[in-house]
Amino acid sequence: FQTNFEKLCNKVVGIPPEVLKNCFISGLLPNIHNEMALFQPHSISQAIGLAELIEVKLKDTKPKSSRNFSTMYNQDPPLLLQTLP
């Protein structure tokens, strides 16, 4: 997203930096956008740097499953034992 955004910014003139910063922030993924709102960057360069840091942080804190979806659901169901009253 960042690379495409920067390419577009290089093709336009006359847009105030504050508007560019707000456009960048509004185009971020919701989880990055929500965390970005806590920091309120003052410039587009701060917003880009912060977005990169947030993205790395979210990747690092994402729970890592030891089993993938296909192996979780292709196993035989557990045996159920009936107990007598």
PDB file with one MODEL, atoms N, CA, C and O in Angstrom:
MODEL        1
ATOM      1  N   PHE A   1       0.827  -1.199   0.000  1.00  0.00           N
ATOM      2  CA  PHE A   1       0.000   0.000   0.000  1.00  0.00           C
ATOM      3  C   PHE A   1       0.867   1.256   0.000  1.00  0.00           C
ATOM      4  O   PHE A   1       0.608   2.199  -0.748  1.00  0.00           O
ATOM      5  N   GLN A   2       1.877   1.260   0.829  1.00  0.00           N
ATOM      6  CA  GLN A   2       2.735   2.442   0.953  1.00  0.00           C
ATOM      7  C   GLN A   2       3.383   2.802  -0.380  1.00  0.00           C
ATOM      8  O   GLN A   2       3.382   3.969  -0.774  1.00  0.00           O
ATOM      9  N   THR A   3       3.932   1.816  -1.071  1.00  0.00           N
ATOM     10  CA  THR A   3       4.610   2.075  -2.344  1.00  0.00           C
ATOM     11  C   THR A   3       3.649   2.660  -3.365  1.00  0.00           C
ATOM     12  O   THR A   3       3.974   3.636  -4.041  1.00  0.00           O
ATOM     13  N   ASN A   4       2.464   2.066  -3.480  1.00  0.00           N
ATOM     14  CA  ASN A   4       1.467   2.577  -4.423  1.00  0.00           C
ATOM     15  C   ASN A   4       1.026   3.985  -4.048  1.00  0.00           C
ATOM     16  O   ASN A   4       0.847   4.837  -4.919  1.00  0.00           O
ATOM     17  N   PHE A   5       0.851   4.229  -2.762  1.00  0.00           N
ATOM     18  CA  PHE A   5       0.454   5.553  -2.304  1.00  0.00           C
ATOM     19  C   PHE A   5       1.520   6.589  -2.668  1.00  0.00           C
ATOM     20  O   PHE A   5       1.194   7.670  -3.158  1.00  0.00           O
ATOM     21  N   GLU A   6       2.783   6.263  -2.433  1.00  0.00           N
ATOM     22  CA  GLU A   6       3.866   7.197  -2.751  1.00  0.00           C
ATOM     23  C   GLU A   6       3.958   7.462  -4.254  1.00  0.00           C
ATOM     24  O   GLU A   6       4.239   8.587  -4.666  1.00  0.00           O
ATOM     25  N   LYS A   7       3.723   6.435  -5.076  1.00  0.00           N
ATOM     26  CA  LYS A   7       3.727   6.634  -6.530  1.00  0.00           C
ATOM     27  C   LYS A   7       2.626   7.604  -6.942  1.00  0.00           C
ATOM     28  O   LYS A   7       2.841   8.480  -7.779  1.00  0.00           O
ATOM     29  N   LEU A   8       1.444   7.442  -6.346  1.00  0.00           N
ATOM     30  CA  LEU A   8       0.339   8.350  -6.657  1.00  0.00           C
ATOM     31  C   LEU A   8       0.645   9.771  -6.196  1.00  0.00           C
ATOM     32  O   LEU A   8       0.340  10.731  -6.903  1.00  0.00           O
ATOM     33  N   CYS A   9       1.238   9.910  -5.025  1.00  0.00           N
ATOM     34  CA  CYS A   9       1.586  11.240  -4.506  1.00  0.00           C
ATOM     35  C   CYS A   9       2.562  11.961  -5.423  1.00  0.00           C
ATOM     36  O   CYS A   9       2.503  13.183  -5.564  1.00  0.00           O
ATOM     37  N   ASN A  10       3.449  11.212  -6.040  1.00  0.00           N
ATOM     38  CA  ASN A  10       4.429  11.815  -6.947  1.00  0.00           C
ATOM     39  C   ASN A  10       3.805  12.296  -8.253  1.00  0.00           C
ATOM     40  O   ASN A  10       4.425  13.056  -8.997  1.00  0.00           O
ATOM     41  N   LYS A  11       2.578  11.855  -8.531  1.00  0.00           N
ATOM     42  CA  LYS A  11       1.912  12.237  -9.778  1.00  0.00           C
ATOM     43  C   LYS A  11       0.964  13.420  -9.607  1.00  0.00           C
ATOM     44  O   LYS A  11       0.474  13.966 -10.595  1.00  0.00           O
ATOM     45  N   VAL A  12       0.703  13.818  -8.370  1.00  0.00           N
ATOM     46  CA  VAL A  12      -0.237  14.918  -8.138  1.00  0.00           C
ATOM     47  C   VAL A  12       0.493  16.109  -7.524  1.00  0.00           C
ATOM     48  O   VAL A  12       1.519  15.959  -6.861  1.00  0.00           O
ATOM     49  N   VAL A  13      -0.062  17.290  -7.762  1.00  0.00           N
ATOM     50  CA  VAL A  13       0.507  18.511  -7.180  1.00  0.00           C
ATOM     51  C   VAL A  13      -0.623  19.317  -6.541  1.00  0.00           C
ATOM     52  O   VAL A  13      -1.787  19.203  -6.922  1.00  0.00           O
ATOM     53  N   GLY A  14      -0.249  20.121  -5.574  1.00  0.00           N
ATOM     54  CA  GLY A  14      -1.212  21.040  -4.987  1.00  0.00           C
ATOM     55  C   GLY A  14      -2.061  20.482  -3.865  1.00  0.00           C
ATOM     56  O   GLY A  14      -2.945  21.174  -3.361  1.00  0.00           O
ATOM     57  N   ILE A  15      -1.815  19.250  -3.462  1.00  0.00           N
ATOM     58  CA  ILE A  15      -2.585  18.680  -2.352  1.00  0.00           C
ATOM     59  C   ILE A  15      -1.804  18.944  -1.069  1.00  0.00           C
ATOM     60  O   ILE A  15      -0.637  18.569  -0.958  1.00  0.00           O
ATOM     61  N   PRO A  16      -2.450  19.590  -0.102  1.00  0.00           N
ATOM     62  CA  PRO A  16      -1.744  19.900   1.149  1.00  0.00           C
ATOM     63  C   PRO A  16      -1.255  18.635   1.857  1.00  0.00           C
ATOM     64  O   PRO A  16      -1.912  17.596   1.799  1.00  0.00           O
ATOM     65  N   PRO A  17      -0.106  18.724   2.523  1.00  0.00           N
ATOM     66  CA  PRO A  17       0.453  17.559   3.226  1.00  0.00           C
ATOM     67  C   PRO A  17      -0.515  16.928   4.234  1.00  0.00           C
ATOM     68  O   PRO A  17      -0.534  15.707   4.390  1.00  0.00           O
ATOM     69  N   GLU A  18      -1.303  17.741   4.905  1.00  0.00           N
ATOM     70  CA  GLU A  18      -2.276  17.221   5.882  1.00  0.00           C
ATOM     71  C   GLU A  18      -3.310  16.322   5.199  1.00  0.00           C
ATOM     72  O   GLU A  18      -3.708  15.295   5.748  1.00  0.00           O
ATOM     73  N   VAL A  19      -3.738  16.715   4.005  1.00  0.00           N
ATOM     74  CA  VAL A  19      -4.710  15.916   3.247  1.00  0.00           C
ATOM     75  C   VAL A  19      -4.070  14.603   2.803  1.00  0.00           C
ATOM     76  O   VAL A  19      -4.698  13.547   2.886  1.00  0.00           O
ATOM     77  N   LEU A  20      -2.831  14.662   2.336  1.00  0.00           N
ATOM     78  CA  LEU A  20      -2.129  13.437   1.933  1.00  0.00           C
ATOM     79  C   LEU A  20      -1.981  12.487   3.120  1.00  0.00           C
ATOM     80  O   LEU A  20      -2.196  11.282   2.989  1.00  0.00           O
ATOM     81  N   LYS A  21      -1.615  13.033   4.270  1.00  0.00           N
ATOM     82  CA  LYS A  21      -1.465  12.208   5.479  1.00  0.00           C
ATOM     83  C   LYS A  21      -2.791  11.533   5.822  1.00  0.00           C
ATOM     84  O   LYS A  21      -2.824  10.338   6.118  1.00  0.00           O
ATOM     85  N   ASN A  22      -3.883  12.296   5.781  1.00  0.00           N
ATOM     86  CA  ASN A  22      -5.194  11.729   6.108  1.00  0.00           C
ATOM     87  C   ASN A  22      -5.624  10.678   5.089  1.00  0.00           C
ATOM     88  O   ASN A  22      -6.243   9.678   5.454  1.00  0.00           O
ATOM     89  N   CYS A  23      -5.304  10.894   3.825  1.00  0.00           N
ATOM     90  CA  CYS A  23      -5.616   9.891   2.792  1.00  0.00           C
ATOM     91  C   CYS A  23      -4.839   8.606   3.042  1.00  0.00           C
ATOM     92  O   CYS A  23      -5.386   7.509   2.927  1.00  0.00           O
ATOM     93  N   PHE A  24      -3.568   8.744   3.383  1.00  0.00           N
ATOM     94  CA  PHE A  24      -2.748   7.564   3.671  1.00  0.00           C
ATOM     95  C   PHE A  24      -3.331   6.781   4.844  1.00  0.00           C
ATOM     96  O   PHE A  24      -3.509   5.566   4.757  1.00  0.00           O
ATOM     97  N   ILE A  25      -3.625   7.469   5.926  1.00  0.00           N
ATOM     98  CA  ILE A  25      -4.138   6.808   7.130  1.00  0.00           C
ATOM     99  C   ILE A  25      -5.479   6.143   6.853  1.00  0.00           C
ATOM    100  O   ILE A  25      -5.728   5.034   7.326  1.00  0.00           O
ATOM    101  N   SER A  26      -6.343   6.806   6.095  1.00  0.00           N
ATOM    102  CA  SER A  26      -7.667   6.229   5.834  1.00  0.00           C
ATOM    103  C   SER A  26      -7.598   4.994   4.938  1.00  0.00           C
ATOM    104  O   SER A  26      -8.536   4.197   4.914  1.00  0.00           O
ATOM    105  N   GLY A  27      -6.496   4.826   4.200  1.00  0.00           N
ATOM    106  CA  GLY A  27      -6.355   3.660   3.334  1.00  0.00           C
ATOM    107  C   GLY A  27      -5.705   2.455   3.988  1.00  0.00           C
ATOM    108  O   GLY A  27      -5.582   1.401   3.366  1.00  0.00           O
ATOM    109  N   LEU A  28      -5.287   2.602   5.239  1.00  0.00           N
ATOM    110  CA  LEU A  28      -4.632   1.492   5.940  1.00  0.00           C
ATOM    111  C   LEU A  28      -5.632   0.406   6.321  1.00  0.00           C
ATOM    112  O   LEU A  28      -6.835   0.656   6.397  1.00  0.00           O
ATOM    113  N   LEU A  29      -5.128  -0.788   6.558  1.00  0.00           N
ATOM    114  CA  LEU A  29      -5.973  -1.869   7.060  1.00  0.00           C
ATOM    115  C   LEU A  29      -6.580  -1.439   8.390  1.00  0.00           C
ATOM    116  O   LEU A  29      -5.946  -0.703   9.146  1.00  0.00           O
ATOM    117  N   PRO A  30      -7.806  -1.888   8.689  1.00  0.00           N
ATOM    118  CA  PRO A  30      -8.484  -1.428   9.911  1.00  0.00           C
ATOM    119  C   PRO A  30      -7.679  -1.600  11.193  1.00  0.00           C
ATOM    120  O   PRO A  30      -7.673  -0.704  12.037  1.00  0.00           O
ATOM    121  N   ASN A  31      -7.001  -2.729  11.356  1.00  0.00           N
ATOM    122  CA  ASN A  31      -6.256  -2.929  12.604  1.00  0.00           C
ATOM    123  C   ASN A  31      -5.080  -1.960  12.719  1.00  0.00           C
ATOM    124  O   ASN A  31      -4.752  -1.523  13.822  1.00  0.00           O
ATOM    125  N   ILE A  32      -4.446  -1.621  11.609  1.00  0.00           N
ATOM    126  CA  ILE A  32      -3.352  -0.643  11.627  1.00  0.00           C
ATOM    127  C   ILE A  32      -3.924   0.765  11.794  1.00  0.00           C
ATOM    128  O   ILE A  32      -3.389   1.575  12.551  1.00  0.00           O
ATOM    129  N   HIS A  33      -5.009   1.044  11.085  1.00  0.00           N
ATOM    130  CA  HIS A  33      -5.664   2.354  11.164  1.00  0.00           C
ATOM    131  C   HIS A  33      -6.106   2.658  12.594  1.00  0.00           C
ATOM    132  O   HIS A  33      -5.907   3.770  13.083  1.00  0.00           O
ATOM    133  N   ASN A  34      -6.698   1.684  13.256  1.00  0.00           N
ATOM    134  CA  ASN A  34      -7.180   1.892  14.623  1.00  0.00           C
ATOM    135  C   ASN A  34      -6.039   2.198  15.584  1.00  0.00           C
ATOM    136  O   ASN A  34      -6.163   3.075  16.439  1.00  0.00           O
ATOM    137  N   GLU A  35      -4.945   1.490  15.449  1.00  0.00           N
ATOM    138  CA  GLU A  35      -3.810   1.734  16.330  1.00  0.00           C
ATOM    139  C   GLU A  35      -3.132   3.067  15.989  1.00  0.00           C
ATOM    140  O   GLU A  35      -2.620   3.749  16.877  1.00  0.00           O
ATOM    141  N   MET A  36      -3.129   3.428  14.730  1.00  0.00           N
ATOM    142  CA  MET A  36      -2.546   4.703  14.299  1.00  0.00           C
ATOM    143  C   MET A  36      -3.276   5.877  14.953  1.00  0.00           C
ATOM    144  O   MET A  36      -2.662   6.896  15.267  1.00  0.00           O
ATOM    145  N   ALA A  37      -4.579   5.732  15.155  1.00  0.00           N
ATOM    146  CA  ALA A  37      -5.370   6.811  15.748  1.00  0.00           C
ATOM    147  C   ALA A  37      -4.895   7.158  17.156  1.00  0.00           C
ATOM    148  O   ALA A  37      -5.077   8.289  17.606  1.00  0.00           O
ATOM    149  N   LEU A  38      -4.296   6.211  17.849  1.00  0.00           N
ATOM    150  CA  LEU A  38      -3.795   6.469  19.199  1.00  0.00           C
ATOM    151  C   LEU A  38      -2.606   7.424  19.199  1.00  0.00           C
ATOM    152  O   LEU A  38      -2.393   8.141  20.176  1.00  0.00           O
ATOM    153  N   PHE A  39      -1.830   7.442  18.119  1.00  0.00           N
ATOM    154  CA  PHE A  39      -0.581   8.195  18.082  1.00  0.00           C
ATOM    155  C   PHE A  39      -0.689   9.557  17.404  1.00  0.00           C
ATOM    156  O   PHE A  39       0.111  10.448  17.689  1.00  0.00           O
ATOM    157  N   GLN A  40      -1.649   9.731  16.525  1.00  0.00           N
ATOM    158  CA  GLN A  40      -1.877  10.985  15.809  1.00  0.00           C
ATOM    159  C   GLN A  40      -0.587  11.589  15.237  1.00  0.00           C
ATOM    160  O   GLN A  40      -0.117  12.617  15.725  1.00  0.00           O
ATOM    161  N   PRO A  41      -0.017  10.958  14.210  1.00  0.00           N
ATOM    162  CA  PRO A  41       1.216  11.483  13.606  1.00  0.00           C
ATOM    163  C   PRO A  41       0.984  12.875  13.010  1.00  0.00           C
ATOM    164  O   PRO A  41      -0.113  13.189  12.548  1.00  0.00           O
ATOM    165  N   HIS A  42       2.029  13.700  13.028  1.00  0.00           N
ATOM    166  CA  HIS A  42       1.919  15.081  12.559  1.00  0.00           C
ATOM    167  C   HIS A  42       2.263  15.247  11.082  1.00  0.00           C
ATOM    168  O   HIS A  42       1.928  16.270  10.485  1.00  0.00           O
ATOM    169  N   SER A  43       2.922  14.266  10.488  1.00  0.00           N
ATOM    170  CA  SER A  43       3.322  14.391   9.084  1.00  0.00           C
ATOM    171  C   SER A  43       3.110  13.063   8.367  1.00  0.00           C
ATOM    172  O   SER A  43       2.919  12.020   8.993  1.00  0.00           O
ATOM    173  N   ILE A  44       3.147  13.127   7.043  1.00  0.00           N
ATOM    174  CA  ILE A  44       3.005  11.911   6.244  1.00  0.00           C
ATOM    175  C   ILE A  44       4.170  10.967   6.505  1.00  0.00           C
ATOM    176  O   ILE A  44       3.980   9.752   6.546  1.00  0.00           O
ATOM    177  N   SER A  45       5.371  11.505   6.680  1.00  0.00           N
ATOM    178  CA  SER A  45       6.521  10.628   6.935  1.00  0.00           C
ATOM    179  C   SER A  45       6.392   9.945   8.297  1.00  0.00           C
ATOM    180  O   SER A  45       6.767   8.781   8.441  1.00  0.00           O
ATOM    181  N   GLN A  46       5.870  10.650   9.289  1.00  0.00           N
ATOM    182  CA  GLN A  46       5.624  10.015  10.593  1.00  0.00           C
ATOM    183  C   GLN A  46       4.565   8.928  10.460  1.00  0.00           C
ATOM    184  O   GLN A  46       4.698   7.853  11.044  1.00  0.00           O
ATOM    185  N   ALA A  47       3.519   9.205   9.697  1.00  0.00           N
ATOM    186  CA  ALA A  47       2.438   8.232   9.517  1.00  0.00           C
ATOM    187  C   ALA A  47       2.946   6.973   8.829  1.00  0.00           C
ATOM    188  O   ALA A  47       2.582   5.864   9.222  1.00  0.00           O
ATOM    189  N   ILE A  48       3.777   7.129   7.817  1.00  0.00           N
ATOM    190  CA  ILE A  48       4.324   5.975   7.096  1.00  0.00           C
ATOM    191  C   ILE A  48       5.223   5.159   8.017  1.00  0.00           C
ATOM    192  O   ILE A  48       5.109   3.935   8.071  1.00  0.00           O
ATOM    193  N   GLY A  49       6.110   5.826   8.736  1.00  0.00           N
ATOM    194  CA  GLY A  49       6.999   5.117   9.658  1.00  0.00           C
ATOM    195  C   GLY A  49       6.239   4.401  10.749  1.00  0.00           C
ATOM    196  O   GLY A  49       6.556   3.262  11.093  1.00  0.00           O
ATOM    197  N   LEU A  50       5.235   5.063  11.295  1.00  0.00           N
ATOM    198  CA  LEU A  50       4.429   4.464  12.353  1.00  0.00           C
ATOM    199  C   LEU A  50       3.636   3.270  11.830  1.00  0.00           C
ATOM    200  O   LEU A  50       3.513   2.257  12.518  1.00  0.00           O
ATOM    201  N   ALA A  51       3.101   3.385  10.621  1.00  0.00           N
ATOM    202  CA  ALA A  51       2.351   2.271  10.028  1.00  0.00           C
ATOM    203  C   ALA A  51       3.245   1.046   9.867  1.00  0.00           C
ATOM    204  O   ALA A  51       2.813  -0.082  10.105  1.00  0.00           O
ATOM    205  N   GLU A  52       4.493   1.273   9.463  1.00  0.00           N
ATOM    206  CA  GLU A  52       5.432   0.148   9.319  1.00  0.00           C
ATOM    207  C   GLU A  52       5.702  -0.510  10.670  1.00  0.00           C
ATOM    208  O   GLU A  52       5.728  -1.736  10.773  1.00  0.00           O
ATOM    209  N   LEU A  53       5.902   0.303  11.700  1.00  0.00           N
ATOM    210  CA  LEU A  53       6.143  -0.247  13.041  1.00  0.00           C
ATOM    211  C   LEU A  53       4.934  -1.020  13.561  1.00  0.00           C
ATOM    212  O   LEU A  53       5.082  -2.092  14.148  1.00  0.00           O
ATOM    213  N   ILE A  54       3.749  -0.476  13.345  1.00  0.00           N
ATOM    214  CA  ILE A  54       2.527  -1.144  13.805  1.00  0.00           C
ATOM    215  C   ILE A  54       2.351  -2.466  13.076  1.00  0.00           C
ATOM    216  O   ILE A  54       1.981  -3.470  13.685  1.00  0.00           O
ATOM    217  N   GLU A  55       2.615  -2.470  11.771  1.00  0.00           N
ATOM    218  CA  GLU A  55       2.485  -3.704  10.989  1.00  0.00           C
ATOM    219  C   GLU A  55       3.415  -4.789  11.523  1.00  0.00           C
ATOM    220  O   GLU A  55       3.003  -5.939  11.673  1.00  0.00           O
ATOM    221  N   VAL A  56       4.657  -4.432  11.809  1.00  0.00           N
ATOM    222  CA  VAL A  56       5.619  -5.396  12.351  1.00  0.00           C
ATOM    223  C   VAL A  56       5.149  -5.892  13.715  1.00  0.00           C
ATOM    224  O   VAL A  56       5.199  -7.089  13.998  1.00  0.00           O
ATOM    225  N   LYS A  57       4.697  -4.972  14.550  1.00  0.00           N
ATOM    226  CA  LYS A  57       4.226  -5.347  15.883  1.00  0.00           C
ATOM    227  C   LYS A  57       3.049  -6.316  15.799  1.00  0.00           C
ATOM    228  O   LYS A  57       3.005  -7.309  16.525  1.00  0.00           O
ATOM    229  N   LEU A  58       2.097  -6.027  14.913  1.00  0.00           N
ATOM    230  CA  LEU A  58       0.931  -6.898  14.787  1.00  0.00           C
ATOM    231  C   LEU A  58       1.316  -8.277  14.262  1.00  0.00           C
ATOM    232  O   LEU A  58       0.725  -9.278  14.667  1.00  0.00           O
ATOM    233  N   LYS A  59       2.292  -8.340  13.371  1.00  0.00           N
ATOM    234  CA  LYS A  59       2.753  -9.643  12.882  1.00  0.00           C
ATOM    235  C   LYS A  59       3.426 -10.432  13.994  1.00  0.00           C
ATOM    236  O   LYS A  59       3.262 -11.648  14.091  1.00  0.00           O
ATOM    237  N   ASP A  60       4.189  -9.731  14.839  1.00  0.00           N
ATOM    238  CA  ASP A  60       4.891 -10.396  15.940  1.00  0.00           C
ATOM    239  C   ASP A  60       3.949 -10.866  17.036  1.00  0.00           C
ATOM    240  O   ASP A  60       4.217 -11.874  17.690  1.00  0.00           O
ATOM    241  N   THR A  61       2.852 -10.152  17.245  1.00  0.00           N
ATOM    242  CA  THR A  61       1.928 -10.512  18.322  1.00  0.00           C
ATOM    243  C   THR A  61       0.801 -11.423  17.852  1.00  0.00           C
ATOM    244  O   THR A  61      -0.005 -11.884  18.661  1.00  0.00           O
ATOM    245  N   LYS A  62       0.742 -11.682  16.559  1.00  0.00           N
ATOM    246  CA  LYS A  62      -0.293 -12.566  16.027  1.00  0.00           C
ATOM    247  C   LYS A  62      -0.052 -13.979  16.549  1.00  0.00           C
ATOM    248  O   LYS A  62       1.056 -14.502  16.430  1.00  0.00           O
ATOM    249  N   PRO A  63      -1.091 -14.607  17.132  1.00  0.00           N
ATOM    250  CA  PRO A  63      -0.878 -15.964  17.653  1.00  0.00           C
ATOM    251  C   PRO A  63      -0.497 -16.930  16.539  1.00  0.00           C
ATOM    252  O   PRO A  63      -1.103 -16.942  15.467  1.00  0.00           O
ATOM    253  N   LYS A  64       0.495 -17.718  16.811  1.00  0.00           N
ATOM    254  CA  LYS A  64       0.957 -18.696  15.829  1.00  0.00           C
ATOM    255  C   LYS A  64       0.367 -20.056  16.185  1.00  0.00           C
ATOM    256  O   LYS A  64       0.654 -20.618  17.242  1.00  0.00           O
ATOM    257  N   SER A  65      -0.446 -20.563  15.300  1.00  0.00           N
ATOM    258  CA  SER A  65      -1.075 -21.854  15.525  1.00  0.00           C
ATOM    259  C   SER A  65      -0.098 -22.960  15.160  1.00  0.00           C
ATOM    260  O   SER A  65       0.572 -22.899  14.129  1.00  0.00           O
ATOM    261  N   SER A  66      -0.025 -23.961  16.007  1.00  0.00           N
ATOM    262  CA  SER A  66       0.860 -25.080  15.704  1.00  0.00           C
ATOM    263  C   SER A  66       0.196 -26.053  14.738  1.00  0.00           C
ATOM    264  O   SER A  66       0.842 -26.956  14.206  1.00  0.00           O
ATOM    265  N   ARG A  67      -1.084 -25.861  14.523  1.00  0.00           N
ATOM    266  CA  ARG A  67      -1.814 -26.730  13.600  1.00  0.00           C
ATOM    267  C   ARG A  67      -2.549 -25.857  12.600  1.00  0.00           C
ATOM    268  O   ARG A  67      -3.156 -24.852  12.969  1.00  0.00           O
ATOM    269  N   ASN A  68      -2.492 -26.238  11.352  1.00  0.00           N
ATOM    270  CA  ASN A  68      -3.213 -25.439  10.380  1.00  0.00           C
ATOM    271  C   ASN A  68      -4.646 -25.943  10.246  1.00  0.00           C
ATOM    272  O   ASN A  68      -4.994 -26.994  10.784  1.00  0.00           O
ATOM    273  N   PHE A  69      -5.464 -25.197   9.532  1.00  0.00           N
ATOM    274  CA  PHE A  69      -6.890 -25.489   9.430  1.00  0.00           C
ATOM    275  C   PHE A  69      -7.157 -26.893   8.897  1.00  0.00           C
ATOM    276  O   PHE A  69      -8.000 -27.606   9.441  1.00  0.00           O
ATOM    277  N   SER A  70      -6.465 -27.295   7.857  1.00  0.00           N
ATOM    278  CA  SER A  70      -6.753 -28.595   7.244  1.00  0.00           C
ATOM    279  C   SER A  70      -6.424 -29.753   8.176  1.00  0.00           C
ATOM    280  O   SER A  70      -7.133 -30.759   8.172  1.00  0.00           O
ATOM    281  N   THR A  71      -5.368 -29.638   8.971  1.00  0.00           N
ATOM    282  CA  THR A  71      -5.055 -30.751   9.868  1.00  0.00           C
ATOM    283  C   THR A  71      -5.947 -30.740  11.097  1.00  0.00           C
ATOM    284  O   THR A  71      -6.134 -31.776  11.735  1.00  0.00           O
ATOM    285  N   MET A  72      -6.496 -29.591  11.434  1.00  0.00           N
ATOM    286  CA  MET A  72      -7.370 -29.532  12.607  1.00  0.00           C
ATOM    287  C   MET A  72      -8.690 -30.257  12.366  1.00  0.00           C
ATOM    288  O   MET A  72      -9.267 -30.813  13.300  1.00  0.00           O
ATOM    289  N   TYR A  73      -9.168 -30.257  11.138  1.00  0.00           N
ATOM    290  CA  TYR A  73     -10.500 -30.772  10.887  1.00  0.00           C
ATOM    291  C   TYR A  73     -10.541 -32.044  10.059  1.00  0.00           C
ATOM    292  O   TYR A  73     -11.629 -32.504   9.714  1.00  0.00           O
ATOM    293  N   ASN A  74      -9.416 -32.621   9.731  1.00  0.00           N
ATOM    294  CA  ASN A  74      -9.409 -33.864   8.979  1.00  0.00           C
ATOM    295  C   ASN A  74      -9.084 -35.065   9.860  1.00  0.00           C
ATOM    296  O   ASN A  74      -8.788 -36.147   9.353  1.00  0.00           O
ATOM    297  N   GLN A  75      -9.135 -34.883  11.142  1.00  0.00           N
ATOM    298  CA  GLN A  75      -8.843 -35.982  12.046  1.00  0.00           C
ATOM    299  C   GLN A  75     -10.134 -36.711  12.401  1.00  0.00           C
ATOM    300  O   GLN A  75     -11.227 -36.153  12.305  1.00  0.00           O
ATOM    301  N   ASP A  76      -9.987 -37.963  12.812  1.00  0.00           N
ATOM    302  CA  ASP A  76     -11.149 -38.715  13.259  1.00  0.00           C
ATOM    303  C   ASP A  76     -11.672 -38.095  14.547  1.00  0.00           C
ATOM    304  O   ASP A  76     -10.888 -37.636  15.378  1.00  0.00           O
ATOM    305  N   PRO A  77     -12.994 -38.078  14.718  1.00  0.00           N
ATOM    306  CA  PRO A  77     -13.540 -37.512  15.950  1.00  0.00           C
ATOM    307  C   PRO A  77     -13.163 -38.384  17.145  1.00  0.00           C
ATOM    308  O   PRO A  77     -12.921 -39.580  16.985  1.00  0.00           O
ATOM    309  N   PRO A  78     -13.112 -37.801  18.329  1.00  0.00           N
ATOM    310  CA  PRO A  78     -12.763 -38.595  19.509  1.00  0.00           C
ATOM    311  C   PRO A  78     -13.850 -39.623  19.812  1.00  0.00           C
ATOM    312  O   PRO A  78     -15.026 -39.404  19.521  1.00  0.00           O
ATOM    313  N   LEU A  79     -13.446 -40.730  20.390  1.00  0.00           N
ATOM    314  CA  LEU A  79     -14.405 -41.760  20.774  1.00  0.00           C
ATOM    315  C   LEU A  79     -15.130 -41.318  22.035  1.00  0.00           C
ATOM    316  O   LEU A  79     -14.520 -40.799  22.970  1.00  0.00           O
ATOM    317  N   LEU A  80     -16.430 -41.529  22.046  1.00  0.00           N
ATOM    318  CA  LEU A  80     -17.221 -41.193  23.222  1.00  0.00           C
ATOM    319  C   LEU A  80     -17.624 -42.483  23.916  1.00  0.00           C
ATOM    320  O   LEU A  80     -18.140 -43.400  23.276  1.00  0.00           O
ATOM    321  N   LEU A  81     -17.399 -42.557  25.168  1.00  0.00           N
ATOM    322  CA  LEU A  81     -17.767 -43.740  25.938  1.00  0.00           C
ATOM    323  C   LEU A  81     -19.064 -43.471  26.677  1.00  0.00           C
ATOM    324  O   LEU A  81     -19.236 -42.435  27.320  1.00  0.00           O
ATOM    325  N   GLN A  82     -19.963 -44.423  26.570  1.00  0.00           N
ATOM    326  CA  GLN A  82     -21.234 -44.267  27.265  1.00  0.00           C
ATOM    327  C   GLN A  82     -21.097 -44.843  28.671  1.00  0.00           C
ATOM    328  O   GLN A  82     -20.595 -45.951  28.857  1.00  0.00           O
ATOM    329  N   THR A  83     -21.541 -44.089  29.633  1.00  0.00           N
ATOM    330  CA  THR A  83     -21.489 -44.588  31.011  1.00  0.00           C
ATOM    331  C   THR A  83     -22.880 -45.005  31.441  1.00  0.00           C
ATOM    332  O   THR A  83     -23.873 -44.372  31.084  1.00  0.00           O
ATOM    333  N   LEU A  84     -22.937 -46.061  32.199  1.00  0.00           N
ATOM    334  CA  LEU A  84     -24.220 -46.542  32.703  1.00  0.00           C
ATOM    335  C   LEU A  84     -24.561 -45.815  33.991  1.00  0.00           C
ATOM    336  O   LEU A  84     -23.671 -45.493  34.779  1.00  0.00           O
ATOM    337  N   PRO A  85     -25.867 -45.552  34.214  1.00  0.00           N
ATOM    338  CA  PRO A  85     -26.253 -44.849  35.445  1.00  0.00           C
ATOM    339  C   PRO A  85     -26.048 -45.685  36.686  1.00  0.00           C
ATOM    340  O   PRO A  85     -26.329 -45.226  37.793  1.00  0.00           O
TER     341      PRO A  85
ENDMDL
END
